[in-house]
């Protein structure tokens, strides 16, 4: 292949950075903020080496917590504890960021027909793929650099911080290259994201199996997320392990580049079955069309929430066993969850995490409206006897009711797993977890409403909906640890939710948050109704 195959790569790279000038900083900021807050909290809660070693010894003896977070390779330092606590979830965050980024600038662009227009100019065959991977490289390099800087600022050794940052960045690069392959294999952006997401889930499961007990450690070496953990930042810094994800990324990139040359524009490598000659009766209105477009994503999210609820619920026994008679550990857990009971504190924290993740799905569902409009698919629908608000309302059922389904699924599976682990009554346990997860709905709805308001009033700034989500989550997550003023904490709707189970239920915050979400939604719909499309 001649050098002309890369013609236009620089221009497409700059275009990708401009298009993601909001989303990318939010992703990197969230990852960096999580690492910084974790290091700060460990330094505050475990100021001396003896307390850190006691905490680490309890973790290493608990198989369920090792399966969730991984083993602690060095529990004597703040850096070692931070690498343990954020190693797995930081790698998953980098993988998700890279996957969504690459698919957005490859298969999603091709699906919307923009690549055909771009390809008509002086643009090489491999340029779009190369530009997308370069953008992912930039994002992961920024994440690695900022994580290194915040750990250095926390007083940790430069070598350990650099090893940890590079481990996260290398994991992101591996899954960016994997997403480049799925973008060639699948014919739609949703299918490409689904395949890459399944690979991330498989990698997490393999690592969990490898870390859960003796005799299964080999399974961690089959997982790219396990490779990130095996770098052992702050515990020997095994630099050679970084060669595994980087070599994997290089091989997958070569495969993706080869697949580009062997398929038609707009087509995938997987065979597509033809659709029916006539539309089904259930597709007779705009709401039915929205349901058809969104149901696949909802199903995928529901499966992920079911698995997550089962995993976190089964860890409940490990949390109780970890604390035992350790009063200091009990105080820590109670402080993290905001409640007195250790188990309730843990479950309350998990319910809040599910709420924040459900808000991601809510914002994604709202932004589907913008994708339909910018892709030119909304115009033929609205050209018929379909009012704008009815068209938008069909899609908004998913951030409204779909999030309720996700949280109900998570609460149910978490309650069932907790009941099986602790031997408690199933009905009462499930009911308590359902109440805890469903109590997150008002904050999730308000987050989605902010994204809708941006779309309705300022469509060019629609990606700022992700910025709103990032602000809400970071305030709720980092605010208490950083001891921010109360007025700052009040800016996040997640701050006002009751800490269930175990906390006092107050209906007033839920009601006014729901009312505010309805008002912001009405504002966004009013803007959509009055402005021009396109």
Secondary structure, DSSP 8 states (H G I E B T S, - for coil): --GGGGTTHHHHHHHHHHHTTTHHHHHHHHHHHHHHHHHHHHHHH--SHHHHHHHHHHHHT-HHHHHHH---S--SSHHHHHHHHHHHHHHHHHHHHHHHHHHHTTHHHHHTTHHHHHHTSS--TTHHHHHHHHHHHHHHHHHHHHHHHHHHHTT--HHHHHHHHHHHHHHHHHHHHHHHHHHHH-SSHHHHHHHHHHHHHHHHHHHHHHHHSTT-GGGGGG-HHHHHHHT-TTTT--GGGHHHHHHHHHHHHHHHHHHHTTS-TT--SS------SS--GGGSSHHHHHHHHHHHHHHHHHHHHHHHHHHHHHTHHHHHHHHTT-HHHHHHHHHHHTSSSHHHHHHHHHHHHHHHHHHHHHHHHHHHHHHHHHTTHHHHHHTSS--HHHHHHHHHHIIIIIHHHHHHHHHHHHHHHHHHHHT--HHHHHHHHHHHHHTTHHHHHHHHHHHHHHHHH-GGGTTHHHHHHHHHHHHHHHHHHHT--HHHHTTSGGGGS--TTTS---HHHHHHHHHHHHHHHHHHHHHHHHS---
